[in-house]
Amino acid sequence: MAFVLVVTASALLLVWWPWCLAAPAGRLLGWFAGSILRVRRAEVEERLARAGIAAPSLVATQMYTSLGAALYELLWTAAPGPRPLDRKVLLSLRAAQALEVVRGRGAVVAATHTGNWDLAACAVAARAPLWVVSKRLRVRWLDQGWQRLRVARGVRIVEPSGAIVSARRAIASGGLVAMLLDQRPERKTGVLAAPFLGLPALHDLAPALLAARLRVPLALALSRRLPDGTHEIDVPLLLEPPPRAGRLWAEEATRRLIEALEAFVRAHPDQWLWLHRRWQGSRTKLPLAHRGESSSSAITIP
């Protein structure tokens, strides 16, 4: 409870803080949570070690400090007055080109817990209509505050139960529909069994299946914190469903997405959310990933 009060009080002070102080203060908070309170620290280090990530203790500390910085950066956006994000969150060349490709047509975005993903969503919403399929947090007041921050920045929140109807409306208006790719699915249908970071895992096919059903491109979005304190959104994959795309295409597309995500995580392990129980319930031996001829086309972005 005391920790929550500290966070709340410091968040109120962000009204008067410049951007350059938000991340350092947040990193201190994240260090305290991960190194002093050790919130699920042992689990995080175990997952890093099992995935073959070098120096798991150091990477875990960096992840916690990055999460703290991300929290305070998001809270900074709620302060009164103009707080534009265009110079805080930049688009890579590939991301800018991908946005132009789908502009007016719409796309499904496979979103990930990389970098400051909430700040990235707010920045994208300033550039294009964005609907985010989001589950609710268990703590009601915390969920309301979190949702309010995103909605204030133009992000439109969609409940999972109404995702299909909302997605159709969003695509019809040329918008983007973001669905998380890197959480463990809660259901046993509509999933793909494939290794992730060298360990057995289940993957949600929903983003790929939705793109196939709506006949729009499927994009992978990755956010990364840069050394100068700004953020970059990259889109390493933009996949175009073929005519009559079905489950086989969705599985192949999902494999490509998770392989690209894995490459990112191995390159920047501190910028992915290791707190998720990503591999729980997927301990069965996995078949080898299919490597047949591709039935989809990738929109080439140099």
Order of alpha helices (4+ residues) and beta strands (2+ residues): alpha-alpha-alpha-alpha-beta-alpha-beta-alpha-beta-alpha-beta-alpha-beta-beta-beta-alpha-beta-beta-alpha-beta
